[in-house]
């Protein structure tokens, strides 16, 4: 089939320089033949590129990952905590051997029930089918969520802990028992230390899941980089740096080591020591300030806080509300419904141009009276006790509420909530709340006083 002046066998639209002339009497190369040759070369190059990529992928994924799994998988174990009376497991995690004497590393939160009630629970390896599968706790580091356990087994293969240099983007391999489905391996990358944390954590771009807690994340050579601890989903996961495990394991080395006789007292003393450190500089004169309406208030009390703002849709209301919140990124695990290290700071600005003073005061009072105290179980905390009073901060009149509850099993630790409303305006109000968890009464009292001194008019 032809069209006027054009044949599908020739391509006269090609410029003359692409129409090869006859050389030494040879027939000219047809443009379509030349074009096909070029396409062939391009496709061949692409195939070679993809083949090269496949070889790299094979080397990384098909060869390295199975090799890592085969070489080091037998050093990782499943750890389950069992309720003694019912023989039912209440939690499942992972751990790994670090010497031929049967010492293991895991997370504190994996065996926390055993720490809180040793008479009620026991910890076992695997399915706990033999008496030798029972493990005991040698040492805990509640702040960094680590524990050293002692097993009756004497494993021949084990990891040897030591400093391991890694760089952002390095390939790592995490081992553990996700969702109690059996030993699994997850590939990911190292992305350095997190900058907004109470204690050091490594950012691991990989899919950790519940049950992998306490397992190792290693290089292809089997060097432990960190211990699996938590995840935020979407391949955003976190590791405890290996140096923390090295330090804890060192405390248990040697025949003269004596494990704590009362582990809960050890938990309490560690939290007492640590909260003194991270609360030391909160709400001092150097605290950052932010303007909200006619008020000037504290924000981002320390580098380990993150802050957000929001203005809820109030188009159908006779007033407007704006919120500013700062909180710590993480916390220290105590029990599944109890944490320390949580510090939340919330400001809520309420303004109106249509309510009269009486109606605005009723609205303001109802918002201030909302109960912000978090719930808790009776076995862990007492009921809340609150006191209310009016104070004068320099030249700023404030209405304040202080609420406290004590920890039942950890003597001298409390949760505290400080709530304040700035008084004196008929068209604007500010309700601010400071929440603290797992701190001493002295620190609550000290921080509440500093917090209240920060409020001022613009």
Secondary structure, 3 states (H helix, E strand, C coil): CEECCEECCCCCCCCHHHCCCCCCCCCCCCHHHHHHHHHHHHHHHHHHHHHHHHHHHHHHHHHHHHHHHHHHHHHEEEEEEEECCCCEEEEEEEEEECCCCCEEEECHHHCHHHHHCCCCEEEEECCCCCHHHEEEEEEEECCCCEEEEEECCCCCCCCCCCCCCCCCCCEEEEEECHHHCCCEEEEEEEEEECCCCCCCCEEEECCCCCCCCCCEEECCCCCEEEEEEEEEECCEEEEEEHHHHHHHHHHCCCCCCCCCCCHHHHHHHHHHHHHHHHCCCCCCCCCCEEEECCEEEECCCCCCEEEEEECCCCCCCCCEEEEEEEEECCCEEEECCEEECCEEEEEEEEECCCCCHHHHHHHHHHHHCCCCCCCCCCCCECCCEEEEEEEEECCEEEEEEEEEEEECCCCCCEEEEEEEEECCCCCEEEEEEEEEEEECHHHHHHHHHHHHHCCEEC
